[in-house]
Amino acid sequence: MSRVIRAAVFQTAWTGDKESMIQVHEQAARDAAAQGAHVLCFQELFYGPYFCQVQDPAFYEYAERIPDGPIVERFRRLARELNLVLVLPMYEEEQPGVLYNTAAVIDADGSYLGKYRKTHIPQVKGFWEKFYFRPGNSGWPVFDTQAGRIGVYICYDRHFPEGWRALGLAGAELVFNPSATSRGLSGYLWQLEQPAAAVANEYFVGAINRVGVEEYGDNDFYGTSYFVDPEARFVGEVAGDKEPELVVRDLDLAKLREVRDRWQFYRDRAPGAYGPLTTP
């Protein structure tokens, strides 16, 4: 029996200031709701530039408390108004000097469900993230939302298969991968890793990337956001690589049972043999 949710992702360019960036995303939420979306995820660090191209403590001011900071409160009201589940990738301050790359999850009634903190933190040219973020300590939570069971895996995380699997074991039906990834660095992986994870773990994936070149570095963010099903098929067209775009797609979650009945990846796991994977 069909079980369809309408899901959305939004890619956009840095506007030049925080408030206008927030307003762009508020309008995207209204547009998604007008198209009948049940859930929407924004790009990594959605209300700012990708400031990790430089190492400057001035950007610490973008961090705020989750869930009791002003942006979460603002989008909780919007989620309630629009009856829309929202996934908000943000810069989180747990306390002064303790900062995380985090996604807050808000249900369609405006209730705060929890957060995922990015686990794997890069420190390479143009992606100086260890300057800004501690490694996440949230595990891999899956959130029961009005749109289904939602997980989040942020940007660089996608290169590590362990978290994808943990989300599947926890019952995720749809996993969002909000990102800020550059054309010269990762383009050859972008349409490979997330489809492979969707197949290996038998759920849908929504991959989001920002667009454009920002004033803080040479990274060329190439968009091409998409949804992929557990058979590695793109759901509709992949977004363009240069312009802001709201991608809204219907996902039939009944496909998960169909695929899992065909491929018994969870039955045939051998966790007793995996000890070396957790040896430092």
Helices and strands as residue ranges (DSSP letters): E 4-11, H 18-34, E 39-41, G 51-53, G 57-62, H 70-82, E 85-95, E 98-106, E 112-117, E 123-124, E 127-128, G 129-131, E 142-145, E 148-152, G 155-159, H 161-169, E 174-179, H 183-190, H 193-201, E 204-209, E 211-213, E 220-222, E 226-228, E 245-252, H 254-262, G 271-273, G 275-278
